[in-house]
Amino acid sequence: MMVTRSSLGSPGPHAGARALDETDKDVFRGRTAETREVLGKWAKNRITVLHGGAGVGKTSLLRAGAVPLLRDQGANVLPVANVAYRPSFPVAALPEHNHFRIAVLASWYTRASPVQISEQPIGTFLRRHRRMDRFGAQLPTLAAIDGAEALLRSSTWHERHRREFLDDLTTVMKEEPGLHLLLAVRDDSLDEALELAGRLGHESPATCSLDPMTPEAALEAAYALLSASGRCDSDLAEALVLELRTVRTAGGVQTTSRVEPALLQLVCARLLEDLPADAAMSAGRLHGEVNRALGEYCAHGLATIAADQSLRPANVQSWFRAVFGGPWGRAGVSETRLYDDVPRAVVDAVQDGHLIRARLRDKARFYQLQHPRLIEPIGRLDGGAVPIRRPGPSIRLDQAHRALLDGDPELARRHTEAAVRACGEGDLKVLAAATTFLGDIAYEQGETKNAVLRYREAAAICEAIPDNAAVGWILAGIGRILLGGDAGEAVRQLQAAASRLPHELSIQTALGQALWRSGRTRAARAVFEDVLGHDSRNREALIAKRALTGTS
């Protein structure tokens, strides 16, 4: 039996509108045909584009459906990557880093060192992890990038990294014929995804469209979700699906042909959490409970967005009700009209919260309500105060990673500081990761003193865990930061790091740099020669030794 949680986005299959993952594969139902289509096209084609609206279940299909099945079949399938992923590692410790390469490769190869990832192209990892079938033939490598929209648009924060990563991806698609790449994007990014496929050498990639669920599929999914918590009630599942298809407006009652997976999962979660297992569920009561769950979801989501963007919750609610609570919410509202009333970040956050979705019409972007079933609860939003229930610290940290990717370091900092405050005694690893990320944010913004301060705090937490390797890397990050201002202290920090991680050539090379800058050229040369003795192609050591020789 699965454990349910009351807070949105917390672990468990009934965690509001969060995506399912591989641990939820036993409750992932209702997508048999779609999963088979994705499996078939992914296995046969070099590039496959999976597209659908926000909240339609692309991530769940990949992580809880396709990948477990492929793994059971013996396929060489990698974990699903997301470009917002960030490993718990101080970026200042890396001689160079590309956000997208680290995010994707650290997702695909979970045991690889971020130092290796930062220094080596994608093709190097693919060649190292090739697998053969029993006849000695190379198996295709099936790799997916979820949330690939971030690769398709220019980035104010990581544009150079984005371009470099796409160049690397283009090279590997040409050089590694065994790589089968799947890109998961929202519908409004499909054209850009097809353009990227052309750049990667495949102008006619396979495509899979993921739509909201049919009633039959939704019934199967609802029954699986209810059964996972011990409530095997087919009548309730059937009534719930019908209720989520029923739209009541002043113009009458309509029954939609599709059900939104995100809303189905959300309502199942709320019913299981709030109602006794033996509670009678009349049609009238179910209608009220669904309205209450959806209304609370909308109000809470909008209040959270308002808080994140430093806006008045009543104003955001009023805007959303006025724009999407009427006929335009179903027909679609031009993005230019929306941006006249609220910042683009608010519109993006509302879509990320699965309240609206984007559509393209004649290459113009329009936004419409996620599902007409939301019209009734939206009409009851009164602008009153809504208590915000934040997710746990690990999910809040994920939100911070996403905010930084979206080019909002201040929001990333606020999310991370909130994650730090939310950590309890059993959350030392999350606390260390969050504190390290605060150091990363400061470092990437050029706030070196603050970065060193945060990294020192993170090192102290890692000492308490204890995690000797993490302490070593954090000290290496501090040492690299100090290279530009206090070479003597950089030497001390890097020596301490090297004592904890004596075989890490990246730390040894940084130590050589610090020794050189502090005037100890003979010691520096010895360090570089030692590094090159272990790795004759170490680029940082080669460059440093040549420069050192030229100054001798």
N, C-alpha and C positions, 0 to 999 in steps of 0.2 A: 504494500500500500504506500502510495506517495504521501508526503507531508504537504499540507497547504499552508500558505502564508497570507497574511492580510495586507501587507504592503505591496504596492505595485512594483513589479520588476524584481521581486525577491525570488530565491530559488524555488524549484518545484514546478510541476506541469500546470498548476493553476495560478501562475504568477501574473495575473492581469494580462496585458497584451504583449508580454515579452516573447521573444522567439524561443522555440523549443530547440534543444541540442541533442547530442548523441545519447545522453543519459535518459532522454525522454522517448527513445525510439519505440518503446512498447505502447505508448499512448498516442503515437502519431498515426492517425487514421484519416481516411477520406481523400487521399491523394494518390491512389494506386496508379491510375492511368497517367497522371502527370509525372509521377516519379519514373515510371517505365519510359516515358518519352524522353525525359532528361537523361536517364541512364543510356538509352540507345544512341542518342545524338552525341552525347559527351564522349562515349567510347569510340565512335566512328569518325568524328570530325576533329580537326585541329583546333578550331575555335567554335564555341557555342555561346550564344547570348541568351540568357534567361531573363525575361523582363516581366514586370507586373507592377501594379500600383503599390504605394506604401501600405504596409500592413497586410498584404495579401498572402504572405507566408513563404516568400522566396527563401529566406534564411532557414526556416523550419524544414522546408522540403529538402534543402541541401544537407543540413546537419543531422536532422533526425530521420530523414528518409533515404536520400540517395547515397550518402557516404557510408552509412552502416551496411547497406545492401551490397555496395561495391566491395567493401572490405570482406564481407562474408563470402563473396564470390572469388576472393583471392586477387582482386585487381590491385594495381599499384596506385592507390588513391591517397592523396595528401589531405591533411586536415584543411577545412575551409578557412581561407585567409580573409581578413578584413583590414582595409587600409587605415582604420582608426586604431588598430591594435598597437600597444606600446609595452614592450617587456620591461620588467622592473630592473632597470639597469641605468646607471648614470651616463647620459650621452656625452658629458664632458670627458669621460674616460676613453672615448673613441677618438683615434687620430683624425678620422673623418666620418661623417655619417649622412645617410640619406634616409629621411623619414619613411618613405614608401618602401624602400628595399628592406629596412629593418622590420616594418610592420608585416609585410608579406612573407618574407623568408622566415622570420621568427614564428609566424603562424604555421607555415608549412613544415619547418624543421625545428620542432620545439626543443630539441636537445643541443642545437648549435649555439655556439658562443656568439653574442652580439658583435664581438670584435671580428670574428670570421665573417659574419654577415656584412659588416660595414666595409670590409676590405675586398670582398670577392664578388664577382658577377654571378647572376642567377644561374648561368650555364654550368659553372663550377659545381654548384650544389646538385644540380640535376644529374650531372655525370657521376658524381660520387655515390648517388643513391639510386642508380639504375637497378632494376630487378629483372631477372630472366625467368622464363617459364621452364617447365620440366624438359623441354626440348632444346634449351639453350638460346631461344630467341628472346630479344628484349621486349619486355612488357611496356605498353604505353604508360606514361606518367600522367595521371588525371589530376589536374590542379584547378582550383576555383578561387576567384577573388570576389568576395561579396562586397556590396556597397561600392562598386567600381565607379559610381558617379564622380567620386573625388578625383579619379584619374582623368576624367573627361573635361573638367573645367579648370580654368586658370586659378591659381592659388596665390593670394596676397602674401601668404606666410611661407609657403614651401614651393614656389613656382620652379625654381632651379632644380630642386629635388624631383619634382614631378616630371620635368622634361628629361632629366638624366635617367630616371627609372624607365620611362617609356622607350628611350633609346636602348637601354639594356634589354627590355622585354622584346623589342623588335629584333635585336641581334640573336637572342636565344630562340625565338620562333623560327629563324632561318637556319640556325645551326643544330637545333635539337628536334629532329622530325618526330621523336617519340613523345613530345610534350603535347597534351591535349588540354587546352585552356578554356575554362568556362568563366564568363563575366556575368555577374548578376547585377542588373540595374533596374531603376524605375522606368516606367513607360515613357516618361517625358525625356529620358536620356537615351532612348533606343537609337535615334539617328546618329548621335555622337558615338555610341558604342559600335555601330556598323562602320562608321568612318575610322575608328580605331582599328577595327578588324582589318580594314583595307590597308592601313598603315603597317599592320603586322604581317601583311602578305596574303590575306584571305578576304577578298572583297565580297564573297558570298558565303558568310558563315552560317552555320545552322542556328536557328532561333527557336525558342520555346516560350510561349506566352502563358503566364499563370493568371487565371481569372479567379474571382471569388467563387466559393463553393456552390455546387448544385445542392438542392434540398436533400437529395439522397446521400451525397458525400458529407454534408453538414450533419445529418442524422448519425452517420457512422462515427464521425469525429466527436459529437456531443456524447454519445453513448460510451465511447472509450474514455473520455475525460471524466464522466460521472462514475464509471465503473472503477477507475483507478483509485478513487477515494472510498470505495465500498458501497456506492449507491447505484446498483444495477437497476435502473429504472427506465425502461424503454419508453413508457408513456410520457414521463417528464422530458426525456430527450426529444421526442416528437413534438410535444407542446412547445418546448423552448425554441426549436427551429422554426416552427410556424410563427411564434411571437416575434422572432427576429426578422421575419419576412414581411410582417404586417406593418404598413405605414398608415397612420391616421392623421389626416389633415382636415382643415375646414372644408376642403373639396370632397371629402369622402374617405373611404378605406380602400387601399390597394395592397396587393400581395406581390412582392418582388420575386424575381426568378432566381436570385442568388443570395448567399449569406456571406457576410464578411468574417473570415476566420478570426481576426483579431477581436472583434466584438463577441463572437461565440465563445472564445476562450476566456475573455474577460468576465462575461456573465456567468459562465460555468463556475469560475473561481469564486465570484461573489455569492452565488447561491449555496455553494458547498460550505463556505465559511460562515455565512450568516444564518442559515436555516438548519434546524435539527433534521437528522436523517429521516425521521418519521413524520415530518411536517406535511400536512395536506396542501396540495397546490392546485387550487381552482384556477380557471382561466383568468378571472379577475385579479386574483392575488399574483399570479405569474406576471401579468401585464404590469402591475404596480412595482413588483420587485425588479423587473427588467428596466423599467423607466428610472427607478431609483439608482440602480447600478450604473446605467449609462449617464444619467444626469450627474452623479457624483464623479464619474470618470472625466466628463467634460469640464466640470467646474474645477476639479482638482488640477487637471492638466493645464487649463488656462491660467489658474492662479500661480502655478509653478513657473510657467513661462513668463508671466508678468513679473514675478519676483526675480527671475534670472536676468530680465532685461531692465530692471529698475523702473517698472511701469505700475500704475495703479491697477489692481486686479479688476475692479469694477469697470474700468475703461476697456480693458481687453475683452471681458465678458460681453459688454455692450456692443463692441465692434463685431465680435464673432456672431452674436445673435442676430444683429441687424443684417450682416452680409450673408451668412450661411443658413440662417434659420428660415428663410423664405424660398420662393421659387428659384432665385438666382443660385442658391446653394446647391440645387440639383442640376441646374442648367450649366453652371460654370461662370466664374468671375475672372475677368482679365487680370493678369498679374500687375499690370501698370496701375489699375484702379486700386488694388490692394496696397501697393507700396505708397500710394498717396496718403493712406490713413495710418499705417503702422510700418515700422522698420522691416526690411527684408528678413532679418534674423527671426522676427516673430512669426512670419509666414513659414519659414523653413522649420521652425520648432513645432508649429502646429501640425505640419505635415509629418514630421518625425514622430509626433505623438499620436498618429493614426486618426486624426480628426478630419483631415482633408487630404485630397490627392490631386496631383497635377496631371493635366491632359494637354496634348498638342493639337491645335486646329490650324491648319494652314501655316504651320511653323510658329504660331503664336501660342504662348502658354496660358492655360486657364486652370483655375482651381475650383474643385467642387467638393461637396460634402462627402466624407468617406462612404457613407451609406444613408439612404433616405430614412432609415429607422432612427437616426439621431435627431430628426427634425422635432419630434415631440418633446424629448427631454431638453433640447436646446431652447425651445420656446419657454421653458419654465426657469431658465437661468435668471436670477433676480439681482445679480450684482452684489449679493451679500458676501460677508467675509467667509472665506473657506480655509479651514485649517489644512496646512500643507503637510502631507506625510511623505517625507523624503525616503528614498530607498536606502539600503545598507551602505556601508562605507566602500565596499568593493565596486558596487554598481555606480556609486557617485564618482568614484575614481575613473570608471569607464566613461562617464559623461564628461569628465574633465579632459580625457584624451580626445574625445570627439570635438569638444569646444576648441582645443588647440589646433586640431586639423582644420577646423572651419575658420581659423584665423582670428579667434577671440581669446587671446591670452589672459585677459582680465577675468572673463567668465571661467576659464580653465582654472585660474588661481582660486577663485571663490569656491568652485566645486571641490577642489582638492583640499582646501582649508576646512571645508565642511566635512569631508571624508575623514580628515585627521581628528576633528572634534568628535565624530561619531564612533571612533574606534574604542572598543573596550579592552579588557585585559587579555582576551583571547584573540585579539586582532593585531598582534605585533607585526606579522608579515605584511598585512595591508597598510599598517601605520608606516612601516619602513618604506614600502613602495610609494605611498602618497608623499612622504617627506622627501624622498629622492626625486619625485616628479616636480615638487616645488622648486628643488634645486635646478632641475632641467629647464623649467619655465624661466627662471631668473637667468640661467646661463644663456638660453637662446635669445633673451632680450638684452643681453649685454650687461646685466646686473651682476658683475663678478663677485662683489663682496657678499651680496645676499645669497648667491649660489653657493659660495664656500660655506656660509653659515648654515644653510639648509642641508648641505651634504654632511657637515659635521654632525648635525642632529640625527640624520639618517644613519650615520656610522655608529653612533651611540646606541641606537635602537637595534641595529643588526648585531652589535656586541651582546646585547641582552637576550637575543633569540636563542642561542647564538648562531651566527652565520658568518664564518671566517672569510669565505670567498667574497661575499657581498661587501664586507668591510674593506677587503683589499681593493676591490674595484672602485669603491667610493673614494678611498684614499688616492687611487690613481687619478680619478677625476679631479680631485682637489689639486693634486700635483700638476696636472696639465693646465689647469686654470692659472696657477701661480707662475707658470713658465714665463709669462709675459711681464711680470712685475717683481717677483721675489724668487729668484732662481735658487737661493740658498734654502729657503723653506720648501721650495718645490722638490729639491733633492731629498730633504728629510721625509716628506710625505711619500715620495715615490720609493724610497728605500724601505719605508714601512710597508708599502703596498707589495713590493717585491718579496719581502720576507714572508708574507702570507701567501703569495702566488708566485713562487720562484720560477715556474716554468712558462709564465705568460710573456711571450716575446714583446707584445705591445707595451707592457709595463717597463720591460728592460729598455726598449727603445726610447720611451719617454724619459727614463732615468738618464740615459745617455745624453738626451737633449738638455736636461737640467744641469748635468755635470759640465757640459760644454758652455752653457750660458753663464755658469758660475765661475768660469775660468779654469776648470780642471780638464783640460783638453786631452791629456794622456789617458786619464781614467775614462773619458767619454769615448775615445777611439777604441779602447779595449772592450767597452760594452758593445759598441756597434759591430766590431769584428766577431764578438761572441754570438751576437744575434744572427749575423750573416753566416756564421758557421752552422747554425741550426736551420736557417732558412735563407738560402743565397738570393732569393728573389724578393726579400722583404723590402718593399718600396721605401718606406720611411727611413729604414736604416741605410739603404743605399744612397738616398739623397743626402742624408745627414753626413755620412762618411765622406762623400765627394766634396761637400761644402767644407767639411772640417779639414780635409786634405788640402783644399785650395787656400785655406787660411793659415796653414802651418808654415 
